[in-house]
Amino acid sequence: MNMNFNNPVLFKELKLRFRSFKAFNGILFFLLAMCIFVFGYIFLTVNIRGTSYFRPSESFVLFAFLSFIQLGLVLFTAPGLTAGTISSEREKQTLPILLTTSQTSFQIIAGKMMSSVAFLLLLIIAGMPIYSLVFLFGGISPSDFVKVFVFLFVTLLAVGSIGVMFSTLVRKTIVSMIVTYGTMLFLTAVTGFLFIIVMQMKMMNQVSGSIIEPSYIGYFLASINPVVLFASFLSPGILEGVQEATKITFPLWGGYLIFYSFITVLSLFIAVKKLRVNTKKLK
């Protein structure tokens, strides 16, 4: 899988996506919504307290809300942008023509995925000036800012690669989107629910006098859950609570990075290997 930086597929997809009027409308309405939320929150907070200043603790709450909005954008928009990249070409019967070009399977998959990822990165970067407003009131360190954006980038790559993989494996775009969204639901809601169940069972064993052992399953479920890790960035108390409950002190971000890096590489590998195989079956 040689990566050629002169990727015509990527350039073509970027031109089509970024020259679209809908793309700039989406960016405009997203930024307007964030501005309304930020200034509305500041206005309501100041008026409810009857003061003319904004506390650093309230600035941190605002930063947390904005960060979760960005996380929701990644988790629920990335599947919609990537789950139809290959299947839509197959439905329009343009995929065989694309495969007859000199582009390798990796260039096609990487170009399709990176064009979608680039659009979401543009949304995240466009929102940075709004994020910078919280620095005016204090309560946020630059390290918190960097950790959040690195986390969003890693998550975005993983979600994008999963969407492209299912788009390659599944012939219908609607089915590919459903499977991709189902995977995101499992990684966010189901793993969180299973983590609560595992921790409740561990607490019952402690009450019954059993020997306290590290909960590797509970740690694994917490470390692959984007919401749990994101909350641990914003509130160190959550991280301490998870480590105390699981009796494992290995950083959650380490497990998250290892797991989703593996998922990204595996998903791209499967997509590259299955791209031309599925096309041969259709002939």
Buried (B, 14 or more C-beta within 10 A) or exposed (E): EEEBEEBBBBEEBBEEBBEEEEBEEBBEEBBEEBBEBBEEBBEEBBEEEEEEEBBEEBBBBBBBBBBBBBBEBBBBBBBEBBBBBBBBBBBEEEBEEBBEEEBBBBBBBBBBBBBBBBBBBBBBEBBEEBBEBBBEBEBBEEEBBEBBBEBBBBBBBBBBBBBBBBBBBBBBBEBBBBBBBEBBEEBBEBBBEBBEEBBEEBEEBEEEEEEEEEBEBBBBBBBBBBBBBBBBBBEEEBBEBBBEBBBBEEBBBEBBBEBBEEBBEEBBBBBBBBBBEBBEEEE
